[in-house]
Amino acid sequence: MYAERENIMKKLLNLLLVVAMVLCLVACGGNDTPAADVEDGGEDTAEATFKIGIVTGSVTQSEDDRRGAEAFQAKYGEDRVVLATYPDNFGEELETTIQTMVNLADDPDIKAIVVNQGVPGTNEAFRQIREKRDDMILLVGEDHNFPECLETADVAVNNDFVARGYLMIKTAHDLGCDTFVHISFPRHLSYYSMQRRIACMQAACEEFGMTFVSETAPDPTDTSAGGTAGAVAYVQENIPLWVEKYGQNAAFFCTNDAHTEPLLAGLLKYGGYFIEADLPSPLMGYPGALGLDLTNEAGDFDAILKKVEAAVVEAGGEGRFGTWACSYGYTLSNGLAQHAWNVLSGESEIQNMKDISKAFEEASGVTWSGSGYVDESTGVKADNGFLVYQDTYIMGKGFMGVTDVEVPEKYFTLQPVDLN
């Protein structure tokens, strides 16, 4: 009797174990969301771990670049986006510049690094990062030594130094200009991208019957020449002389951000045209030159452009001053970071122009034109190099339709010109 009762008890225990296992399997199988996702509110665990690092210049040297990075950080949070700044005098602090970028790779959660602008040292920094981290995505905007960065970057985006070299001159001609004044300094004039753009500018001036001239201003990174303050003072002092020398129908262009504000202020006072900045934006030089407070409009480029345009027209600059509707520098920092985020999230392909444009449009709210970079000597198209631009907007006149203009084929094979 005792043995029979013991056998029954064993059978009941086994049955209870089977029922418990079935219930457990049903509970787990009835929820497709992994346990980790439930704890994170449904967010994918892999996505939750990655971070993005963004390296830009300071607000003093490259305000738009920095603001774009800050906007992206504000969107995703300081725990997901890490910001760093390279030195203002990066030309003299090469090792610090490189180390600033390389240090980001020490954080294993940082899976992508965006550098805007790609100042000297960026390519070497990318080499060192590659040695440390083969899982890192590296993106660079407006590389100063382009196309050097194509050796190490997954994606390199520059303003279209071929198409814009032609289109800026055509726009100046359409506005009635007879002279184009190019203001720069030896360091910039040694850059390949600028040499190709100068070649296009010179050829376009010849095509449209205009005169191309070159003027030199101090390099803001050269502390021996007074740094940024010295460069600004030089432009301020020389604007009235340049306008007197080249006339009211001359269009002026400078290759450095720090030169832009004093150039705009001088042209508003003494006359002359300004088609667009080297890295165009309604924030590039205009607020300081016009004494504008854009605190209430921060981040709203439609409102920023409207306020800047009203001030330019009021100052007598109607039809003479231009820009892009949304900041190029802002979009590069924000848009490249967004593209990296989309890639890491599995939504985009790293070297797909359409996906890059999608990220840029999300960051700026405007449409971008662009194409793959093609070497002028070999005709080879790079998989990881992209050139982009917006339409030119002239204050008091509107968009000039340059994105619909077909740039003559000959401009894409012009050899670089060194003005040094």
C-alpha positions as CSV (number, residue, x, y, z in Angstrom):
1,M,0.0,0.0,0.0
2,Y,2.8,2.4,0.9
3,A,4.7,1.6,-2.3
4,E,1.6,2.2,-4.4
5,R,1.0,5.6,-2.7
6,E,4.6,6.6,-3.3
7,N,4.4,5.7,-7.0
8,I,1.2,7.8,-7.3
9,M,3.0,10.8,-5.7
10,K,6.0,10.5,-8.1
11,K,3.6,10.5,-11.1
12,L,1.8,13.7,-9.8
13,L,5.2,15.5,-9.2
14,N,6.3,14.6,-12.8
15,L,3.0,15.8,-14.2
16,L,3.3,19.1,-12.3
17,L,6.9,19.6,-13.7
18,V,5.6,19.0,-17.2
19,V,2.8,21.5,-16.8
20,A,5.2,24.1,-15.3
21,M,7.6,23.7,-18.3
22,V,4.7,24.1,-20.8
23,L,3.4,27.2,-19.1
24,C,7.0,28.7,-19.1
25,L,7.4,28.0,-22.9
26,V,3.9,29.6,-23.6
27,A,4.8,32.7,-21.6
28,C,8.1,33.1,-23.4
29,G,6.8,32.3,-26.9
30,G,3.8,34.6,-26.5
31,N,6.0,37.7,-26.5
32,D,8.2,38.4,-29.5
33,T,10.1,41.1,-27.7
34,P,13.3,40.0,-26.0
35,A,13.5,40.4,-22.2
36,A,16.2,43.1,-22.6
37,D,13.9,45.0,-24.9
38,V,11.1,45.0,-22.4
39,E,13.3,46.4,-19.7
40,D,14.5,49.2,-22.1
41,G,11.0,50.1,-23.1
42,G,11.2,48.2,-26.4
43,E,14.5,49.8,-27.6
44,D,16.9,47.5,-29.3
45,T,19.8,46.6,-27.0
46,A,22.4,46.8,-29.7
47,E,21.2,50.3,-30.7
48,A,21.1,51.4,-27.1
49,T,24.8,50.9,-26.6
50,F,26.3,52.8,-29.5
51,K,27.5,56.4,-29.3
52,I,28.6,58.9,-32.0
53,G,31.5,61.3,-31.5
54,I,31.6,64.7,-33.4
55,V,34.7,66.8,-33.7
56,T,34.4,70.5,-34.9
57,G,36.2,73.8,-34.7
58,S,35.3,76.3,-31.9
59,V,32.4,78.7,-32.1
60,T,35.0,81.5,-32.8
61,Q,36.4,79.8,-35.9
62,S,33.4,77.6,-37.1
63,E,30.2,78.5,-35.3
64,D,27.8,76.8,-37.7
65,D,29.8,73.5,-37.6
66,R,29.6,73.6,-33.8
67,R,25.9,74.5,-33.6
68,G,25.1,71.6,-35.9
69,A,26.9,69.2,-33.6
70,E,25.2,70.7,-30.6
71,A,21.8,70.3,-32.3
72,F,22.4,66.6,-33.0
73,Q,23.5,66.1,-29.4
74,A,20.4,67.8,-28.1
75,K,18.3,65.5,-30.3
76,Y,19.8,62.2,-29.0
77,G,21.3,63.2,-25.7
78,E,24.7,63.7,-24.1
79,D,24.9,60.1,-23.2
80,R,24.7,59.1,-26.9
81,V,26.6,61.9,-28.6
82,V,30.0,63.1,-27.5
83,L,31.4,66.4,-28.7
84,A,35.0,67.5,-29.0
85,T,36.8,70.6,-30.3
86,Y,40.1,70.9,-32.2
87,P,42.3,73.9,-31.4
88,D,41.7,77.2,-33.2
89,N,45.4,77.3,-34.2
90,F,45.2,73.7,-35.5
91,G,48.0,74.4,-37.9
92,E,50.5,74.9,-35.1
93,E,48.9,72.3,-32.7
94,L,48.9,69.3,-35.0
95,E,49.5,66.7,-32.4
96,T,46.7,68.1,-30.2
97,T,44.4,68.1,-33.1
98,I,45.2,64.4,-33.9
99,Q,44.9,63.3,-30.3
100,T,41.6,65.1,-29.8
101,M,40.1,62.8,-32.6
102,V,42.0,59.6,-31.6
103,N,40.9,59.9,-27.9
104,L,37.3,59.4,-28.9
105,A,38.2,55.9,-30.0
106,D,39.1,55.0,-26.4
107,D,35.4,54.7,-25.6
108,P,34.3,51.3,-26.9
109,D,30.7,52.4,-27.2
110,I,31.6,55.1,-29.7
111,K,31.0,53.4,-33.1
112,A,31.3,56.4,-35.4
113,I,33.3,59.6,-35.5
114,V,32.4,62.7,-37.5
115,V,35.0,65.4,-38.2
116,N,33.9,68.7,-39.6
117,Q,36.0,70.4,-40.9
118,G,38.7,67.9,-41.8
119,V,41.6,70.2,-40.8
120,P,45.3,69.0,-41.3
121,G,45.9,66.0,-39.1
122,T,42.5,64.4,-39.7
123,N,43.8,61.7,-42.1
124,E,46.6,60.7,-39.7
125,A,44.1,60.6,-36.8
126,F,41.9,58.3,-38.9
127,R,44.9,56.1,-39.6
128,Q,45.6,55.7,-35.9
129,I,41.9,55.1,-35.1
130,R,41.8,52.4,-37.7
131,E,44.7,50.7,-36.0
132,K,42.9,50.7,-32.7
133,R,39.4,50.1,-33.9
134,D,38.4,48.2,-37.0
135,D,34.7,48.5,-36.1
136,M,34.7,52.3,-36.3
137,I,32.8,54.3,-39.0
138,L,34.7,57.4,-39.9
139,L,33.1,60.4,-41.7
140,V,34.7,63.7,-42.6
141,G,33.1,66.9,-43.9
142,E,34.9,69.6,-45.8
143,D,38.4,68.0,-45.6
144,H,41.1,70.6,-46.1
145,N,43.4,68.2,-47.8
146,F,40.8,66.5,-50.0
147,P,41.1,64.0,-51.6
148,E,43.7,62.7,-49.1
149,C,40.9,61.7,-46.7
150,L,39.6,59.2,-49.2
151,E,42.4,56.9,-48.1
152,T,41.0,56.5,-44.6
153,A,37.4,57.8,-44.4
154,D,34.3,55.7,-45.0
155,V,32.5,58.9,-46.2
156,A,34.0,62.2,-47.2
157,V,31.7,65.1,-48.2
158,N,32.9,68.4,-49.6
159,N,31.2,71.4,-51.1
160,D,31.2,70.9,-54.9
161,F,34.4,72.8,-55.6
162,V,34.0,72.1,-59.4
163,A,30.4,73.0,-60.0
164,R,30.4,76.0,-57.5
165,G,33.6,77.4,-59.1
166,Y,31.5,77.8,-62.3
167,L,28.2,78.7,-60.7
168,M,29.4,81.5,-58.4
169,I,30.9,83.3,-61.4
170,K,27.8,82.7,-63.5
171,T,25.6,84.1,-60.7
172,A,27.9,87.1,-60.3
173,H,27.7,87.7,-64.1
174,D,23.9,87.4,-64.0
175,L,23.8,90.1,-61.3
176,G,25.8,92.5,-63.4
177,C,29.3,92.0,-61.9
178,D,32.4,92.6,-64.1
179,T,35.1,91.5,-61.6
180,F,35.6,88.6,-59.1
181,V,38.0,89.2,-56.2
182,H,39.3,86.1,-54.6
183,I,40.7,86.7,-51.0
184,S,42.8,84.0,-49.4
185,F,46.3,83.1,-48.0
186,P,49.0,80.6,-48.9
187,R,47.8,77.7,-46.7
188,H,44.4,77.6,-48.3
189,L,45.8,78.2,-51.7
190,S,47.8,75.0,-51.4
191,Y,44.6,72.9,-51.0
192,Y,43.8,70.7,-53.9
193,S,40.0,71.4,-53.7
194,M,40.6,75.2,-53.7
195,Q,43.0,74.9,-56.6
196,R,40.4,73.1,-58.7
197,R,37.8,75.7,-57.7
198,I,40.1,78.5,-58.7
199,A,40.7,76.9,-62.1
200,C,36.9,76.8,-62.7
201,M,36.5,80.4,-61.5
202,Q,39.2,81.7,-63.8
203,A,37.8,79.8,-66.8
204,A,34.3,80.9,-66.0
205,C,35.4,84.6,-65.7
206,E,37.0,84.2,-69.2
207,E,33.8,82.6,-70.5
208,F,31.6,85.4,-69.1
209,G,33.9,88.3,-69.9
210,M,34.8,89.1,-66.3
211,T,38.1,89.8,-64.6
212,F,39.5,87.4,-62.0
213,V,41.9,88.9,-59.4
214,S,43.5,87.6,-56.3
215,E,44.1,89.4,-52.9
216,T,45.9,88.1,-49.9
217,A,44.8,88.4,-46.2
218,P,46.5,87.0,-43.1
219,D,45.8,83.4,-42.1
220,P,43.7,83.5,-38.9
221,T,45.6,80.5,-37.5
222,D,48.9,82.3,-37.7
223,T,49.5,83.7,-34.2
224,S,52.6,85.5,-35.4
225,A,50.4,87.6,-37.6
226,G,47.9,88.4,-34.8
227,G,45.7,85.3,-35.2
228,T,42.0,85.8,-35.8
229,A,42.0,89.4,-34.5
230,G,44.8,90.4,-36.8
231,A,43.2,88.8,-39.8
232,V,39.9,90.5,-39.1
233,A,41.5,93.9,-38.6
234,Y,43.4,93.5,-41.9
235,V,40.2,92.8,-43.9
236,Q,38.4,95.8,-42.2
237,E,41.2,98.1,-43.2
238,N,41.5,96.9,-46.8
239,I,37.8,96.7,-47.8
240,P,37.4,100.4,-48.7
241,L,40.7,100.2,-50.6
242,W,39.6,97.1,-52.5
243,V,36.2,98.5,-53.4
244,E,37.8,101.7,-54.7
245,K,40.3,99.6,-56.7
246,Y,37.9,97.2,-58.3
247,G,34.7,99.1,-58.4
248,Q,31.1,98.8,-57.2
249,N,30.4,96.0,-59.6
250,A,33.0,93.7,-58.2
251,A,32.0,90.5,-56.4
252,F,34.2,89.5,-53.4
253,F,34.8,86.1,-52.1
254,C,37.0,84.8,-49.1
255,T,38.1,81.3,-48.3
256,N,38.1,81.6,-44.5
257,D,35.2,81.9,-42.0
258,A,36.9,84.5,-39.9
259,H,37.3,86.9,-42.8
260,T,33.6,86.7,-43.8
261,E,32.1,89.0,-41.1
262,P,34.4,91.9,-41.7
263,L,34.1,91.4,-45.5
264,L,30.3,91.6,-45.3
265,A,30.3,94.6,-43.0
266,G,32.7,96.4,-45.3
267,L,30.8,95.6,-48.5
268,L,27.5,96.8,-46.9
269,K,29.2,100.1,-46.1
270,Y,31.3,100.7,-49.2
271,G,29.6,98.7,-52.0
272,G,30.3,95.6,-54.0
273,Y,28.7,92.1,-54.2
274,F,29.0,89.0,-52.1
275,I,27.6,85.9,-53.9
276,E,28.0,83.4,-51.1
277,A,30.5,82.3,-48.4
278,D,33.1,79.6,-48.8
279,L,30.9,77.5,-46.6
280,P,27.5,79.2,-47.1
281,S,25.0,80.0,-44.4
282,P,22.7,82.9,-43.4
283,L,24.6,82.6,-40.1
284,M,28.0,82.9,-41.7
285,G,29.2,86.4,-40.9
286,Y,25.8,88.1,-41.4
287,P,24.6,88.3,-37.7
288,G,27.8,90.1,-36.6
289,A,28.1,92.3,-39.7
290,L,24.5,93.4,-39.2
291,G,24.4,93.5,-35.4
292,L,21.5,90.9,-35.3
293,D,20.4,89.0,-32.3
294,L,19.1,85.6,-33.5
295,T,18.5,84.0,-30.2
296,N,14.8,83.6,-30.7
297,E,15.3,82.2,-34.2
298,A,18.0,79.6,-33.2
299,G,17.7,76.4,-35.1
300,D,14.9,77.8,-37.4
301,F,16.7,78.6,-40.7
302,D,13.6,79.8,-42.4
303,A,13.2,82.5,-39.7
304,I,16.9,83.2,-39.6
305,L,17.0,83.8,-43.4
306,K,14.0,86.0,-43.2
307,K,15.4,88.2,-40.5
308,V,18.9,88.4,-42.1
309,E,17.3,89.2,-45.5
310,A,15.2,92.0,-44.0
311,A,18.3,93.5,-42.3
312,V,20.4,93.3,-45.5
313,V,17.7,95.0,-47.6
314,E,17.3,97.7,-44.9
315,A,21.1,98.3,-45.0
316,G,20.9,98.8,-48.8
317,G,22.2,95.5,-49.9
318,E,19.2,94.3,-51.8
319,G,20.2,92.1,-54.8
320,R,23.9,92.1,-53.8
321,F,24.3,89.6,-51.0
322,G,23.8,85.9,-51.1
323,T,23.9,82.7,-49.1
324,W,22.5,79.2,-49.0
325,A,19.1,78.9,-47.3
326,C,20.4,76.5,-44.7
327,S,23.9,76.5,-43.3
328,Y,26.4,74.2,-45.0
329,G,28.6,73.8,-41.9
330,Y,25.5,73.1,-39.6
331,T,24.2,70.5,-42.0
332,L,27.6,68.7,-42.4
333,S,27.9,68.2,-38.6
334,N,24.3,67.3,-38.1
335,G,23.7,65.5,-41.3
336,L,26.8,63.3,-41.3
337,A,26.1,62.4,-37.7
338,Q,22.5,61.5,-38.7
339,H,23.8,59.4,-41.6
340,A,26.1,57.5,-39.2
341,W,23.2,57.0,-36.8
342,N,21.0,55.7,-39.6
343,V,23.8,53.3,-40.7
344,L,24.4,52.0,-37.2
345,S,20.6,51.6,-36.8
346,G,20.5,49.5,-40.0
347,E,18.4,52.0,-41.9
348,S,21.0,53.2,-44.4
349,E,24.0,52.1,-46.4
350,I,27.2,53.9,-45.6
351,Q,28.3,54.9,-49.2
352,N,24.9,55.5,-50.7
353,M,24.4,59.1,-52.1
354,K,20.6,58.9,-51.7
355,D,21.0,57.9,-48.0
356,I,23.4,60.7,-47.4
357,S,21.0,63.2,-49.1
358,K,18.2,61.8,-46.9
359,A,20.2,62.5,-43.8
360,F,21.2,66.0,-45.0
361,E,17.6,66.8,-45.8
362,E,16.5,65.6,-42.3
363,A,19.1,67.9,-40.8
364,S,18.5,71.0,-42.8
365,G,14.9,70.8,-44.2
366,V,16.1,71.6,-47.7
367,T,17.0,69.6,-50.8
368,W,20.6,69.0,-51.7
369,S,22.2,68.3,-55.1
370,G,25.4,66.2,-55.3
371,S,27.4,63.6,-57.1
372,G,30.3,61.3,-56.6
373,Y,33.8,62.8,-56.7
374,V,35.6,62.1,-60.0
375,D,39.4,62.5,-60.3
376,E,40.0,65.1,-63.1
377,S,43.1,63.3,-64.4
378,T,42.0,59.6,-64.4
379,G,38.3,60.0,-64.6
380,V,37.9,57.4,-61.8
381,K,34.9,57.9,-59.5
382,A,35.5,57.4,-55.8
383,D,33.1,55.2,-53.8
384,N,33.5,57.2,-50.6
385,G,33.8,60.8,-51.9
386,F,30.8,63.1,-52.4
387,L,30.4,66.7,-53.6
388,V,27.3,68.7,-52.6
389,Y,25.6,72.1,-53.0
390,Q,22.4,74.1,-52.6
391,D,20.8,76.7,-54.7
392,T,22.2,80.3,-54.2
393,Y,19.8,82.7,-52.5
394,I,20.3,86.4,-53.1
395,M,18.7,88.7,-50.5
396,G,15.8,90.7,-51.8
397,K,15.8,88.7,-55.1
398,G,15.4,85.0,-54.3
399,F,16.8,81.7,-55.5
400,M,19.0,81.9,-58.5
401,G,18.2,78.4,-59.8
402,V,21.8,77.2,-59.9
403,T,20.8,73.7,-59.1
404,D,19.1,73.6,-62.5
405,V,22.1,74.9,-64.4
406,E,24.1,72.3,-66.3
407,V,27.8,72.9,-65.7
408,P,29.8,72.5,-69.0
409,E,31.7,69.2,-69.1
410,K,35.1,70.9,-69.7
411,Y,35.1,72.3,-66.1
412,F,35.3,68.8,-64.7
413,T,38.6,68.1,-66.3
414,L,40.4,71.4,-65.6
415,Q,43.7,71.0,-63.9
416,P,44.2,72.7,-60.5
417,V,45.7,76.2,-60.4
418,D,48.1,77.2,-57.6
419,L,48.1,81.0,-57.0
420,N,51.0,80.9,-54.6
